[in-house]
Every structure is written in structure tokens, then in C-alpha cells.
């Protein structure tokens, strides 16, 4: 009888532990996505201001009308600033 009682509890306990693991994984994913969302929201806010737009355009080699473009070679590769 004791063996039957133990057998009836094994499956629900296993399921509970599996659900707890999945819940922890989903919670970690939500935390990461919330951090990404916050970072992107701040970036969008910054890109609504002219200095940030100009800086991003300059990093991509854009120039204002009437400016002369100069090409400099031999420099190390620049990292992407997320513009």
C-alpha cells in the first residue's frame, strides 16, 4: 500500500519540478527582454534629439549638403555604436 501511495506522488512531483524550472527560465527571459526594452526605449529617446541624429549620421559617413567628403584609409575598423 505504501508503494502505491509513493507511486501516485512521483508523477505530480516531477511535473511540479519541471514547471518550476520552466518558470525560472521564462522569468529570466522576461528580465532580459525588459532590460533590452529599457535600453531600446532610451536609444529611441536619444535619437529624437538632433545631436544624436547627427552623430549617428556622421558615424555612417553622411554629410550635410555643401560639405566635402574626405576618405581616410589605413585606420583600424570602428565598432558599431548602435545607430
Order of alpha helices (4+ residues) and beta strands (2+ residues): alpha-alpha
